[in-house]
Amino acid sequence: MCKIDNKTITNETSILLGKNIVYFRQLNNWSQDTLSTKLGSDKAYLSQIENAKRSASTEYIDRLCRVFNIKAEELFKERNFDLKKRVDSKK
């Protein structure tokens, strides 16, 4: 189980989190539909977090860590990656 301090997440941090969720989602070749199902959440909520329109709760971040099998720090790392790849929503 991953842990994260209860700190205020800035907009910059929310953008970084969203990009990293997309990164790990694409790494697994998952659509938003697939990931939201694995998380037991709504696709619209996931989309809002990926686009930094909404902040993720620590509980949601914990679920992301479990689904991706990563530590929380991985969701907040600066990365150079291409977000242009699209994943078929049926996968």
N, C-alpha and C positions, 0 to 999 in steps of 0.2 A: 504494500500500500504506500502511495506517495503522500508526502506531507507538504503543505505550503503555509507560510505565515499569513495571518489575517491582516493584510496590509491593503491600503487603498491602491487600486490599479489605475494608473494614469492612462490617458488616451494612447500615448506612445506604446505603453506596455500592452494595451488591448490590441493594437495593430500588430505588434510582434506576435502575440499569442495567436491571433487569427491566422497570420501567415504560416505559423508553425503547425497549426491544426491542418491547414491545407497541405503543407509539406508532408506530414505523416499520413494523411489520408491518401494523397497521391502515391506515396511510397508503397502503401498497401494496395494501391489500385482500387480504392473504395470510392463510391459516389457519396454524396451527402445523405442520400436515402439509406445506404448501407451503414454508414457510420452512425447516423441518428438511431437506427434500429439497434445496433450494438450497444449504444449508450442508453437506450430506453428513453429517448427524448424526441422532441418534435424537430422536424427538418428545418422549419422556419427559425426556431431558436438557435440551432446550430449555424445557420446561414448568418444570422445577426451577429453571432460571436465571431465567425470567420471574417466578417466585414467590419468589425469593431463598432457596431451600432449598439451593442449591449455588452456588459461585463459578465464574465463567467464567475459563478460562485466557486468557492474552494471545493465544494462537494462535486461540482461538475468537472473541475480540473482533475480531481482525484479519479473520477470515472474515466476521463480521457487517458490518464496515465495507465490505468488498468487495461483499457481496451488496446492501447498502443504498446503496452508492456515497456514503458519508459519511466524515468524519474521526472518529477515536475520541472527540474532545471532545464530539461530538453525542450520544454514548451516555451521557454523564455530566452533561448539562445539566438544571437544574430546569425543568420545564414545567408549564403548566396545561392539562390535556386530560382528556377524558372516556374512561374505560376501560370504559364500559358497552357499547360497540358490540361485537357478536359477528360474527365472520366465518365464513361457511359453510365447513365442513371440506372441501368438494368443490372449492373454488376454488383 
